[in-house]
Amino acid sequence: MVEATKTYVIPFSFKKVFTPEECTALERTFKAYDKDKSGSIDAKEFKQVCKDLGHGDVTEDQLKSLFAKADKNIDGTIDWEEYLTMMQGVFQKNQAAFGQVMQTASGAGAQVQGAIGTHTYLLEEKSVFSRTINKLFKDDPDLADRLPIDPESDDLFHAMSDGLILIKLLNEVEEGRVDMRTVNKGSGLNIFKIRENLQQALTACAGMIKLVGIGADSFLDKVPHLILGVCYQTCRLI
């Protein structure tokens, strides 16, 4: 029996796909499907997953086939990372179906879609800030799960989404700007702890950089031009 306090860590590769809110909802839905609290989803529990995905009329043979596809390590259950992989596929194929699962299984799961709208940004900016962060924090154990940032991809926006890198940047500008003893660390932070970090970071920005139109949701939604604006103002002070 798995203890109720078990933490389900979401690897950074999945954080590139899901927003922090969705990551929290995924943990809730996994626990909701795991009726016997074993820490994994068995074939019987998997039936409900299929139903919520819109496959309530599948035959037993089809159910076995779907289960076998999700059970990557062939141990007869779907563990946490296998569940994430399965839901990543659902999300990428059909966001509407993914949203339905989030709502049906957990009763919550608000989806926040990031968008750059009509705003544009230079790829060179993204590359420069990514390389700067990599150089500054290459040996920082708190950031080991997200560095190095790939300058050619959108890794920067994913890596910045929980506020920890921004806090580290602010402390590079002014030592002790944010008391690291009060910062939530680790890979399994829930949305509430992430928001606490972001609030600390944004509060610490006061008097140092301008945050017009920028708030916690700018990071949670991974809005490129707003995150780059913060990176520019912070990095130029270092």
Secondary structure, 3 states (H helix, E strand, C coil): CCCCCCCCCCCHHHHCCCCHHHHHHHHHHHHHHCCCCCCCECHHHHHHHHHHCCCCCCCHHHHHHHHHHHCCCCCCCECHHHHHHHHHHHHHHCHHHHHHHHHHHHCCCCCCCCCCCCCCCCHHHHHHHHHHHHHHHCCCHHHCCCCCCCCCCCHHHHHCCCCHHHHHHHHHHCCCCCCHHHCCCCCCCCHHHHHHHHHHHHHHCCCCCCCCCCCHHHHHCCCHHHHHHHHHHHHCCC
